[in-house]
Amino acid sequence: MERRPLSRLLPRAIAAALAAILVAAAPASAGWLLPEAGGGSKNAEDIRTLYALILVLAVIVFVGVEGVLIWCLVKFKASKGRVAAQIHGNTRLEIGWTVGAAVILVFLTIVTFIMLPGIKNPPASDIDADGNPISASNAAFAATDQSAPPEGARMNIKVDGQQYVWQYTYPDLDGKENVYAYTDMYVPVGMTVTLDIASNDVQHSWWIPKLGGKADALPGYVNKTWFKATEPGRFPGQCAELCGRNHANMLANVIALPYDEWKAWYDRQAAELDEAEQAAAEGRARLAEEEPDQAAGAESE
Amino acid sequence: MASVDYAARTRPRPQIITGEPRGGEKGWTSWVTTTDHKKIGIMYLWTVAVFFVLGGVEALLIRVQLGAPDNTLISPEKYNQLFTMHGTTMIFLVVVPVWAGLANYLLPLMIGARDVAFPRLNAWSYWMFLFGGIALYASLLWTPPEAGWFSYVPLSTSEYSPSGGQDAWIFMAHLTGLSSMLGAVNFICTIQNMRAPGMGWGRMPLFIWTILIYSYLIVLALSSLTATVTMLLADRHFGTNFFDPTEGGSALLWQHLFWFFGHPEVYIFVLPAFGVFSEVLPVFARKPIFGYKAIAAATAGIAFLGMLVWAHHMFSTPSATIVLAFFMLSSFVIAVPTGVKIFNWLATLWRGTIELRVALLYAVGGIGTFTIGGITGIFLAVFPVDWQLTDTYFVVAHMHYVAFGGSAFAMFAALYYWFPKLSGRMLSESLGKVSFWLTLVGFHTTFLVQHSAGLSGMPRRIYEYSGGTLHVYNLISTVGAFIIALGVLVTIFNVTRSLRSGTKAGPDPWKANTLEWFTTSPPPEHNFDAVPRVRSVEPMKDYRRQVEELTGAEQRFEAGRPMANV
């Protein structure tokens, strides 16, 4: 009498224990057991939670199937005098495990769709367009007329994959136009960053593991994804779709800085681009004086 | 001298009277000109074995390069060529044609027929397969292809892959595709029309069921591939723009068309493997297969659903959420019939009397390994999770658990099970066990840690990486690859040894259930002198019982149990 509840409780107890271990040990097990996260971006965190949940179910199925398999080999090994049971099937049992498998999958479907919005939809930024924190506690101190609506502050960066480098084009701020950078993507902490991902040669795939999943860059398409780094830091990643011989060296880093530092970087980058642009223009002008024909050719290229 | 047991030798056995009508032709011309399904089957299997070794050597070179961080042993160009050749070889020249070869040999025997429906077409299928393989490998003399085995555009277009290697890849796909399609039509016609009297659909061996479904899948999927690579060929050389977005084409179109072939391809190479499991388990558990109808139905169900899941390879492309959701659900649904098969195999072992022969070990090892690949497939089917996992070593691990665990383990199970029929000689069981354990341990050493490498952010197809934990994972993986190689070498040694000096097998060394064991090993050119009659799904068991009733000679199973108890 006392055995039955135990045999029923045991799988649940194992599942609960596994879940507890996975959740408790999530940061430690990132990488070898669970997908990476840790930039504070909700999409990466939620994917990891969803993965951990599937992992719990997977371990139960794995232990069940492999256990029975090995048990059979040991227990039903041929020996003298043993007779094999001549069973051809059992309809009830077969319907049972078909339905059982289906139930697990229905459960996974429901959980996936419950968690999907948190992974897919960009949330509000923690800061406004000028870098001021938005929060309930902050609202009491800051000038209320400055606080943008939650959806207001968002930074859209155009990501362009090229053999073998990532180019980022930033939004125009303070009258500075067409500010761009390569490889290292500097972003403000707490800002929801949306990405428009494209390619102008072959296919690439944008991936920063700690800040969420991949988005392929295909010529002729604009793919979209987002992240929000809530902690400052450097988050490495690299191109995930074979794009040619130097695919392995097409690296990308997201570098999250406090807003002020980020703004300083942005201004510096804009100034450097201006200088380079002017130097190039002067070079072209000088060339035009010296060798007009060649310069005209260079201009039109 | 005195130890020869003449009584045992003359004991009545269920065997159809067979004899060679002619002396049997010998020499290389008898192979080149043959239309005999058995000779063609053996040529298929030897060709596959050669490509399997070539693909394996490529895999070892890949693993050597990745064994150390920032390794400069192999250049990026050579590395891309290596994994392209490895993937292409293993998919197009090993795991698909191996079943064509085995079915060639066994299909007419298992259904009690004299040959396949179109023997000359059958010979042509083989030669096209061989020339497809040669077309690919001839590129080694110039520049091998380097755009990966799925050759995504625009990387595979003439702008980014100008070398003829890509064209060699296209011709390989054309030739092996046509070979497979003609072979499939041949198998379908043979199965539909040439079964022995009494072999209704419900009495057909499960391996034949999987070959039938495999053939239908080939007709549907390979035709798509052949058209797709022709479009690429036209884009590369004849000025069309199917895949060029600047001219109104679409780069995504390639992925849809390719995976419309590519996913059914997975079932093309894994369903016959399931067929092998379904043949081997009942024989060595001395028990009928559990749920024959459910397994046959699940095979058809998997094939149908397998046509509807292709875009789960494309979850990170720009696609609408509704599309992602559809392909997640269809991929989930396919897990149900796959699970049903695994449960049926477990139930077949349950309460049997299991003889741990090498064929059974490989079958059970294959089921256990494939189960892990099936489970990781669920992770990949959940598209938000797939956004993290796709294009990483997690996927590399997953597909090797499916392809090696499913198809390659079944290949070895089939080798150890049917080798006595094909050659008339037994393989060494002890060498086979050594080979099995090396392969199993080597496999899991190689591929289990690759899940972790992928979770730690290692993408596929990178020729170098920086140190840290990735180095540990990759080093373990490299060591494992060499253990697999050792295991395979032991089997190659076993085969070459047994071909010369193996014990004579006799017609039915395993006391098996199906008709191929009803004739001599190897069978004569015409297979059977008289047409066998079929009264159940296990005709050999019926024949053994009949012989016992007629002669009073006890027909035993291996475990020493008389037939009468069955």
Interface residues (C-beta under 8 A of the other chain):
Chain A: A30 G31 W32 L33 L34 P35 E36 A44 D46 I47 L50 Y51 I54 L55 A58 V61 F62 V65 E66 V68 L69 C72 L73 F76 K77 A78 S79 K80 R82 V83 A84 A85 Q86 I87 H88 G89 N90 L93 E94 W97 T98 A101 A102 L105 L108 T109 T112 F113 M115 L116 I119 K120 Q163 D201 V202 Q203 S205 W207 P209 G212 G213 K214 A215 D216 L218 P219 G220 Y221 V222 N223 K224 P236 G237 Q238 C239 A240 E241 L242 C243 G244 R245 N246 H247 A248 N249
Chain B: P76 E77 N80 E146 A147 G148 Y152 V153 P154 L155 Y160 P245 T246 S250 A251 L252 A285 R286 K287 P288 F290 G291 Y292 K293 A294 S316 T317 P318 T321 A325 M328 L329 F332 V333 A335 V336 G339 V340 I342 F343 N344 L346 A347 L349 W350 R351 G352 T353 I354 E355 L356 V364 I367 G368 T371 I372 I375 T376 I378 F379 V382 F383 P384 V385 D386 W387 Q388 L389 T390 D391 T392 S452 L455 S456 G457 P459 R460 R461 I462 Y463 E464 Y465 T469 E558 A559 G560 R561 N565 V566
